[in-house]
Amino acid sequence: QVQLVESGGGLVQAGGSLRLSCAASGSIFGINVLGWYRQAPGKQRELVASINSGGSTNYADSVKGRFTISRDNAKNTVHLQMNSLKLEDTAVYYCNLVVFGRNYWGQGTQVTVSS
């Protein structure tokens, strides 16, 4: 059974930084994709960034140049470094894992950016 546990959310002023982490456990060996999604109130969940087991990354246009995704395959962790945060980055951020054709989700962590 796969489990994803996020940490690192919180309240930050606009222009500040936060680092999200997600630890994955269970049967996740092999080719997989780890990613971060977010969902703001009244909006659909959207992809923020993803990284595959080979290290290739993908970012939403809205976060390019501000956010950096990274992973540690030995520790089965994925991180999202968020810099220059904007009010519109406020959302619940979810860790996502795609492996063996299945999607797994973390419980979500709140990120709130204040003015």
C-alpha positions as CSV (number, residue, x, y, z in Angstrom):
1,Q,0.0,0.0,0.0
2,V,1.3,3.4,-1.0
3,Q,1.2,6.3,1.5
4,L,2.2,9.9,0.9
5,V,2.8,12.3,3.8
6,E,3.2,16.0,3.2
7,S,4.8,18.6,5.4
8,G,6.0,22.2,5.2
9,G,2.9,24.2,4.5
10,G,2.0,27.3,6.4
11,L,1.5,31.1,6.3
12,V,3.9,33.3,4.6
13,Q,4.0,36.9,3.3
14,A,4.0,37.7,-0.3
15,G,7.5,37.5,-1.7
16,G,8.5,34.9,0.9
17,S,9.5,31.3,0.5
18,L,8.3,27.9,1.7
19,R,9.5,24.4,1.1
20,L,7.1,21.5,0.9
21,S,8.2,17.9,1.4
22,C,6.5,14.6,0.7
23,A,7.6,11.2,1.9
24,A,6.4,8.2,0.0
25,S,6.2,4.7,1.4
26,G,5.1,1.4,0.1
27,S,5.5,-0.3,-3.3
28,I,6.9,2.6,-5.3
29,F,10.0,1.0,-6.9
30,G,10.5,1.3,-10.7
31,I,9.4,4.1,-13.1
32,N,7.2,6.6,-11.4
33,V,6.3,10.3,-11.4
34,L,6.1,12.4,-8.3
35,G,4.3,15.7,-8.4
36,W,2.6,18.6,-6.6
37,Y,-0.9,19.8,-7.4
38,R,-2.8,22.6,-5.8
39,Q,-6.4,23.5,-5.3
40,A,-7.6,26.9,-4.4
41,P,-11.2,27.6,-3.1
42,G,-13.7,27.4,-5.9
43,K,-11.1,26.2,-8.4
44,Q,-10.1,22.9,-9.9
45,R,-7.0,21.0,-8.8
46,E,-4.1,21.9,-11.1
47,L,-0.6,20.6,-11.7
48,V,2.1,22.7,-10.2
49,A,5.2,20.6,-11.0
50,S,6.2,17.0,-11.5
51,I,9.4,15.0,-11.7
52,N,9.9,11.5,-13.0
53,S,12.2,8.9,-11.7
54,G,14.8,9.9,-14.3
55,G,14.8,13.5,-13.1
56,S,12.9,15.2,-15.9
57,T,10.7,18.0,-14.6
58,N,7.6,19.8,-15.7
59,Y,6.2,23.1,-14.4
60,A,3.0,25.0,-14.7
61,D,3.7,28.3,-16.5
62,S,2.5,30.3,-13.5
63,V,5.3,28.9,-11.3
64,K,8.2,28.7,-13.7
65,G,11.2,30.5,-12.4
66,R,9.8,30.6,-8.9
67,F,9.3,27.0,-7.9
68,T,11.7,24.1,-8.0
69,I,10.8,20.5,-7.7
70,S,13.4,17.9,-6.6
71,R,13.4,14.3,-5.5
72,D,15.6,11.9,-3.5
73,N,15.1,8.5,-4.9
74,A,17.0,6.8,-2.1
75,K,14.7,8.3,0.5
76,N,11.5,8.3,-1.7
77,T,10.9,12.0,-1.1
78,V,9.9,14.9,-3.2
79,H,10.3,18.5,-2.4
80,L,8.9,21.8,-3.7
81,Q,10.9,24.9,-3.1
82,M,8.6,27.9,-3.5
83,N,10.2,31.3,-3.8
84,S,8.7,34.7,-4.6
85,L,5.3,33.6,-3.4
86,K,2.3,35.5,-4.6
87,L,-1.2,35.8,-3.2
88,E,-2.5,33.6,-6.0
89,D,-0.3,30.7,-4.8
90,T,-2.6,30.3,-1.8
91,A,-4.1,26.8,-2.0
92,V,-4.1,23.3,-0.6
93,Y,-1.1,21.6,-2.0
94,Y,-1.2,17.8,-2.7
95,C,1.6,15.4,-3.3
96,N,0.9,13.0,-6.1
97,L,2.5,9.7,-7.2
98,V,1.8,7.9,-10.4
99,V,3.2,4.3,-10.4
100,F,2.1,1.2,-12.2
101,G,-0.6,3.2,-13.8
102,R,-2.2,4.2,-10.5
103,N,-2.6,7.6,-8.9
104,Y,-2.0,8.2,-5.2
105,W,-2.6,11.4,-3.2
106,G,-1.4,12.8,0.0
107,Q,-3.8,14.4,2.5
108,G,-2.8,18.0,1.4
109,T,-1.1,20.8,3.1
110,Q,-2.3,24.4,3.3
111,V,-0.2,27.2,1.9
112,T,-1.5,30.7,2.6
113,V,0.2,33.8,1.2
114,S,-0.7,37.1,2.8
115,S,-0.2,40.6,1.7
